[in-house]
C-alpha cells in the first residue's frame, strides 16, 4: 500500500474522531429546558412567563404553539400563559426541575367571547331595577359588607369583632405586599369572613400592561393561598381606586370569579348578574367626614324594593370617635351594623363570595358559552 494513501486514511480517522468529540461534548452537556405547547383556539404569539425564585423570563409560542426556556437551574417554577382576549387551562402550572428537562407543560387556550369583550370596554353600571332571583333563605334582598386595604389593623381589631358580635361576616380585601403577620388574617378566615385580593401592591390596574397585571393578580392570589391555611381559591377581587379596563377585566377573569369596583351610585346589583357585571360589582361607600349615615339605609331600602343585592364599602373603623377620611367613627359604624342586623328578617347577610357563588349557581344559563 502506498504511504500517501495511508496518511490520508490516518488524517480522515483523526478528523472523524475530532468531529465526534465535538458532537458528543455538546450533546453531553445538553441544557435543562422547560417546554410545552399551547393548543386550542390560539397557538402562536402567546406570551409565556416563567417565574422562579431567581428568574422572571418571558417568551412567545411559535407557529405550532411550542415554547421553551433553555438552561434552567434546578428549582420550582411557575409557567403562566397570557394573551389578550384568551383564557388558558390551567391558568398556570408549577414545574419542578431536578436535573432533567420538563417537556410537557401544556395549556389549552379558549377565546373569551367577542361579545363579552366589546361589552367590557365601557364601565358597567347597573341603572335599571334588579332582575329577580329568589335569595337564599327566601330573603327579599342580599347584603354584603366589604372592607378595603387590609393591612389595616382596625379590620381585625374592631370591624370583624363588631360584625361577629351580631352574627355577621364580611369580605376583607388584602394588599398582600403589606401583610407581615398573617395570623390576624388567618383568624378572620377561620371565623368565616372572606379574604379577597385587592392586588399585590394596590396598583392602578387600568394603567398596567399585561405582564404587570399578571404580576399583581398572580402574586396576591399566591400569597393568600400560600399563607392562609385551608384557603383553596380566591374568588373575590376589588379594583384599587376602582381602576380597570377591558384588558384588566379579561385578566381578572383568569384569576378570580368576581370583582368589585369603587363606590358608585346606590351600590345596587341585580340578582342575576351577567358574567361581565360579575366583574364590575357596584358598591356604596360610607364616606366622610362628615359621615352621612342616611345614605346607607336609603341604599338598603332601594335594594329591598328591587329585590337586589347591596354591597357596602368601608376602609378603617375607628377604635373611638375619631372621624377622618378613611376612618369611620366607631359609634356610626355600630349604628349601621345594628340597623342592618335589625333587617335580618328581610336581608340575606353574606360575604361577597357567597352571594356571587349563589348567583352563579342559580343563574347558570346567563354564563353558558362564556364561562
Ligand atoms: Zn384600596
Boltz pocket constraint, residues with backbone or C-beta under 6 A from the ligand:
constraints:
  - pocket:
      binder: B
      contacts: [[A, 148], [A, 149], [A, 198], [A, 202], [A, 239], [A, 240], [A, 241]]
      max_distance: 6.0
